[in-house]
Amino acid sequence: MSEKKPTARREVKIAVAYPPIAHLLPPEVGQRKAANRARGRAIFMAIIALGVAILAAAGANLVAFQRGLTLESARATTLSLTQQQGEYSEVRAANQALQSSKTARVFIASTEVSIQALTLAMGSKLTEGMVISNYNFDTATPMLGYGDSVSPLEPERMAEFTIELDAPSMEAIDAWVRAVPDEFGLADVTLVSAEQEEGVFSAQVVVFVNWEALLHRFDELSTDGETAEAEPAPEVTPEPTETPATGSTDEENGS
């Protein structure tokens, strides 16, 4: 009779996740610990939030301080620029006044002639026994031209002399009328009337003055700052003559 071998037993192992825990303390102890942990976390979060707020406030204050410095610098620069602009405005105003004065001088002198030079030029053509007893001078102005000629025979002019001339003969008067236009600035002479009284011939003549007689004293002062060369009027050195009688003028420059 065969013997039966005993069957081997298998051990079954069951995995247990956690060892069994038995809470022997009262539940109030666990609740207190949980409350303490929650309070600690809240305090920690509050400290972190406070630190963040402090850092943000410090950063904001720093930015505000930097912006304040920038603003003060900009204000100082603006004030300096305003002062400089005021100084430049004074310079511009002075420059404009200077240019205006130069323009005014050129404008006012646009019809300026030397009456003395013209009278001496006419007097240089007087012969023995002749004298200019009286004269009137009429000229254009900066605002008004002299006017157009009323006759084709009249030359273009910007002024004229009306002269009363005494001479011993009509031949002397005629010679003077023909000789005067040769002088610089004198265009033509017209004999208006003549009469004889006690052996003396009295004639009224008109002497036309053209643009060549202008002095051009301020032509070099141009409004754009450029210098224009002005043609100077020739100097007249006539022979000594008799001084015109009452009614004439002795102004060196007139317009």
Secondary structure, 3 states (H helix, E strand, C coil): CCCCCCCCCCCCCCCCCCCCCCCCCCHHHHHHHHHHHHHHHHHHHHHHHHHHHHHHHHHHHHHHHHHHHHHHHHHHHHHHHHHHHHHHHHHHHHHHHHHHHHHHHHHHHHHCECHHHHHHHHHCCCCCCCEEEEEEEEECCCCCCCCCCCCCCCCCCCEEEEEEEEECCHHHHHHHHHHHHHCCCEEEEEEEEEEEECCEEEEEEEEEECHHHECCCCCCCCCCCCCCCCCCCCCCCCCCCCCCCCCCCCCCCEC
